[in-house]
Amino acid sequence: MIRVEGLELTLGDSDVLTGVDLRVGKGEFVGLVGPNGAGKTTLLRCINGVLEPDGGAVRVEGRRVAETPADAVSRLVATVPQDGSVAFDFTVERLVEMGRTPHRSRLDWSDGSDAVEEAMERTGVTRFRERGVGSLSGGERRRVLLARALAQETPALLLDEPTASLDIDHQVRVLGLVTDLVSEGQAALAAIHDLDLAARFCDRVCLLSTGEIRAAGPPAEVLTADALETVFGTAAAVGVDPATGTPTVTALRDRPERDLHVHVAGGGRAGARAVSALWRAGCVVSLGPVPAGDVAAETARGLDCPVVTAPAFGEPETPAVTEELDRLLGGVAVCVDTGGPGSDIARERAETGGRARGPSRVLSVAEGENPVAAVLDDDEVFAPDTA
């Protein structure tokens, strides 16, 4: 449906887009994510023909946009812009009707009223139809612009920050509506600032930085802690939303670096809290063994911390599990026992040294106790090696 191949664009002295390749298929919702200035809006403007690239090609339904008349492009691609301002104070109904302009000609004066009515109904702006656009809030205007795009009835839809200025309820409603349109066969590409929303609603996400696609694929594969830190320049924790099962991203303050490897023994929420707190404190953290799917395991993976898992209903102390556990414990200064699932195995092997190393210092952390304080206040952890 939408195909971008080797797109290049320079504005002034800046290379804004460099070798961008992108595909959006029929019935697919793709999110375009990345920091401010990454080139997201510029890429959308190249796709809808507002900007002409210096190199590469954009095709929609097989037609090269640069070689297609503007009115024909408008029958292929509808755009919801980031800027919600409108030059004249049209009524809501009149503005939505403008979405029908590309379909009108000297031989066809049909008003497309059914498309206009449906678009207003689906976006929840019918009750505003007689009001001037200037009297609406920013969020209401954004929904009106979406209705105009829907009335355009194009096979492809571009959205630039579609949830900006919207409250939580309307954010979900708008992206849910886009999902419905996609299920009906439309192709949608949206620049989305909120990574959690992109992960929840998009089939795939493309991570754009300094004009290049750095990663593309399912949200769980693209939105990793390492990738986000590289692109956004800030540490981030990536977890799993318990309600939706999709990735959730939390930006963190500058994280210190400590040459201290801490292993967390015990899963469950206590283990998850310990992993998160120790990682934020700058420790090198590992976890396990914990049951597959355990909340602590998901937390550790979201922070790119190594974790040993065992089948949820199987034998936890298999040779493969103990071998991997011993490997992790080999470089551990301290093992924090939170008392959760799997803690007995890790504690025992940490205290005895397993098969290939000396014992680790083991600290028990009671529920509600700060694991970071317990580790950093322990003199034996930082005592010099006198052997």
N, C-alpha and C positions, 0 to 999 in steps of 0.2 A: 504493500500500500504506500508507505513512505520509505524512500530509499535515499540515503545521503552517502555519497562516495567521495572520499578524499577532499573534503571541503576545506578551502583555504580563503582567509579573508584578512586583509590588513587595513586598519583605519589609522591614518596619520603615520606615525612611526611604530605603531604597535601591531604585532601579529596577534589578532584576536581569536582566530580559529586556525588550527594547524592539523591538516590531514584527518579531519573528522569523518568517521564511518559510522552510520547509524541505520537501523532497520526498525520499522514499526509495522507489524502485520495487521491484517484485517482481524477485528475482534481481539485486539491487544491494547493494553493500557501500559505505557512506558513512562517512567518518571525520570526527569532530568534533574540531578542534584549536584551541588557543588557550592563553593564559597562565592560571595559577592565578587563580581568582576571576572568570573570564570568563563563567561561567554554564552551563558544559557539563553538570555534574551536575544542576543545577536544570532544565535543558531536558529531560533524560532523565526526570526525575521528573514533569514535566508530561505527557510523552508516555504514561507508563505509569499515569497517574491518581493517583499519590501526592500530587501538588500540583495544586490547581485554579488555573488562571491567572485574572488579573483581566480579561483581554480576549483576543480572538482565539479560535481553535479548533484542536483536535487531532483528527484522524480517522485511524482504522486500518481498512483495508478498507471505507471509506465510513461507518463508524460513529463518531459523535462520542463521544469518550472520556468527557467530562464528563456525558453523558446515558446512559451504559451501566453496568449493574450491575458491581460489582467482580469477581465470578466470571467474568462474560462477558469483561471486559477481560483477565483472566488467561488466557483461552483465545485471545486475540488477540496478546498481547505477553508475552514472557518477558524477565526482566532479570537480568543478572549484575552485582551491586553492586560498588562500589569497596571497601567495607569487607568484609573476608573473615571477620569474627568471627561466631560462631554462639552463640546464648544458651545452649543446652544441648548436652551432649556426646553427640549422637546418633551412631550408627554411620554410616559413609559411605553404606551402602546405604539406610538409613532416610531420610537427608537427601535423597538423589536421588529416592527414592520420593515425597517431598513435592511434586515437580514434577507429579505426577499428580492432586493434589488438585482443581484446577479442573475436571477431567473426571469427577469422581465425583459421584454423586447418590444419593438414596434408591432410585432405580430401576436404578442402574447401579453395581454393586460390583466390576466387573472391575478387576483390580489393575494392568493396564498393565505387566506384568513385562517384556514384550519391549522396550518403549520404555526402561525403566529399564536393562536389560542393555545395549542398544545404546548408550545415553548414556554409561554407565560405560566401555564398551569404546572408544568413539571418543575419550574424553578421557583414557584411560590410567589410570583410577583403580580398575579392577576388583580389583586385588590389595590394595586398601585396604578392601574392602567391610565387613569385620568390625571394623575399627579405629574408635575414637572420633575424631570430627572434631578434638577438642582435642589429639590426639597428633600431628597433621599439621603440616608446615611451612606458612608463609604461602602459598607457591606451590602446594602440594598442595591446600590448602583452596580456593584460587581455581579450580583445575581441578574440584573437587567441585561448587562452585557453578555452574560452567559445565555440568557434567553434569546438575544439577537443572534448569537452564534448557532443556537439550536434551530432557529427559524430558517437559517441559511441552508439547512439540509444537505450537508456535504459528507462525503465518505471519510474525511479526515478532520480531526479537531485538534487545534493547538491551544494550550492554556498556559499563560504566564503568571505564575503565583496565584492560582485560582482561589486559594483560601485566605489570602491577605484581607485584613479588615473584617473577617467573619468570626462570629463567636463559635464556640465548640460545636454546638448543635448544627449550625449551618455549614461548618467545615465538613462534618460527616455527611450531611445531606448532599452537598455539592459533589463531593468525591464519590459518594454512593450513586448519584445520578450519572456521573461519567462512567462508572462501572456498568450501570444498566445499559447505557448507550453502546458500550463496547460489546456487551453480551448480545446486542442486536446487530452487531457486525461492523460498527464504526471503529476506526483506528484513532487512538488518542495519545498525544504526547504532551506532557505537562512539566514545566519547570516548577519544582516544589521546594520550598525552603524548609518545611518541617519534615525531617527524616523519618520520624515515627509514622506520619500520615503516608509518606511515600511507601514505606515498608508495608503498611497495612493494606493499601488499596492497589498498588501497582503490580502488574505481572512481572515486570523487569524494571531495574533501575540502571541508569548510565551515570557514572561518576565523572563529572567534567571538571577539569582544573587547568588553568592557564591555556585554555583553548583546545585542550586535548581530552579525548575520552580515556580515562585511566583504568576503568573497569566497567564491565557491563554484564548483567545476568540477574538471576533471582536475588531479591533483597538480602536474604540470609547469606548469600555468597559474596556480595559486593560490600555491604555495610559491616565491615570488620573493624576492630579497634585499630589495627595497624594501618589500614587503608585510610581511615578517617583522620588519624593523627598526621599522616603524610600529607593529605590534601588540605585539611582545615588548620593544621598547625597547632592542634590542641589535643590533649589526651581525652579519650572517650571510653566509656564503658558500654558495651553492647549486650543487652540481655534479651529475654523473651517475655513479651507481654502475656501474663497468665490468662487474660480474657480472650485475646485474639490469636495467640500463638505466633505472632509476627515479631520481628526484631524491634527493640526499643533502644534508643540511643540517649545516653546521658553525658553531656560535656563536663569535664572535670577541670578543676584549677590546675596550675602547674604542679606536676608530680615530682617530688624529690627522687633521687636515685640513691639507694642503699646497697652496699655490697653484702647483702644478707638474704640467704635463701631460707624461707620458712615453708614447711609443709603443713597443711591443714589436714588433720585426721578427723573425719566425721562430716557427714552430709547434712541434709535438711537445711532449715532456715538459719540455724546457728552456724553451720559450716559456710553457707552463702555469705552471711554477714562478716565472718572472719576473713574469708577470701577477699571480699571487697575492701574491707578496712585495711588489711595488711598491704594489698596492692596499692591503694591510694597513698599509703605511708611510704611507698617507694621500695618495698621489699620484693624480691623475686619469690613468687608464690607458686606452689604446686598443691595438688589435692588428690585424695583418694586412699583406698578404694571407696567408691560410692556407687549406688545403684544407677544403672543407665536411666537417663531422664530425670535424675534428681535435680532439685532447684540449685544446689550448690555446684553441680556439674555444669549447668547452663550458665551460671554466673562466671565460673572459671573460664569456660570457652569464650564467653563474651569479652573477657579481658585478655584473651590469648594466653592463658595460663595452662600448663600441662596438667592433665587429669587422668587418673586411672579409674575406669569404670568396670563394673561386673554386672552380669545379667540381673535384672530386677528380682527375679524369682529363682535364680540359680545359685550354685555354690560360689560364695564370694572369694574363697581363698584357693584359686586354681593356680597351677604353675605359671601360667601366662600372667596372671594378675600379680603374683608375688615377685616375679622377675621384673616386671615393669615398675612395681613399687620400689623394689630394692635399687633399681637404676636411678629413680628420682631421689630417694633418700641418701644416695651416695654423696651428694653435695649439700646436704641440708645442715644448717647450724642448729636449728630448733624445730621441733615438731609440736604444733599446737593441737591439743586434744579438746575438741568441743563436745564430745560425748554423743555425737550423732551417729547415723548408720555408717558402719565400716570403721569406726574409730578404734575398736579393739585390735583389729589386724594391724593397722598402721602403727599404733602405739607399741605393740609387741615387737614389731620388726625394727622400729626406731630405737627401742631400748636395748635390743640384743645385737643390733648391727647387721641383721639379716645374714647373708652369706659372703658379702664382698666388701664390707667396710666396717668402720667402728661405729659405736652407738651415737645417736643424736641426743641432744638435750630435749627432754619432753616437758612441756608445760600444760597443765590442765586449766582450761578457761571455763569458769562457771557461766551459766546463762545470765546475760545482762552485763557481764564483765567485758571491759574493753580489751580485745586481744592485742592491739597495738601497744597499749600501756604495759600489758603483761610481758610482752616480748622485749620492748625497749628498756624496761626497768629491771630486767633480769641481768644481774652482774655476770653470771656464769656464761651467758650467751656471748658476751663481748670480752670474756677473760682471755688473755693471751695464751697461746699454746706453749705449755711448759714442758711438754714431753721431750 
